[in-house]
């Protein structure tokens, strides 16, 4: 019984660590590029900054968010867990758009620094 309990606890611990690693937010998975600016029970706001050619250090789970481009960009790339990727279109400073949820790894494929604000609504009640 004692050995079975140890195996069960070990398995649950590994599963818990796997779940934590899988569900990481941008600021945890890639703190070099993502900074939490504000959070409360209604909204979470993150500033993302990528230098020319920089790529997020890891995949992370993105929620459905509003993105405000601060600098504009020449476009970029989003890579998904299966290794497939899409090219993102160029944007202008001040442009606002919606990004659907998904597990992503963003990359600045341009030759200028990009900066944007990510606004995650939380359904405040």
ABEGO torsion letter per residue (X at the ends): XAAAAAAAAAAAAAAAAAAAAAABBAAAABAAABBBABBBAABBBBBBBBBBGBBBABBBBBBBBBBBBAAEBAEBBBBBAAGBBBBBBBBBBGBBBBBBBEBBBBBBABABBBBBBBBBBAGBX
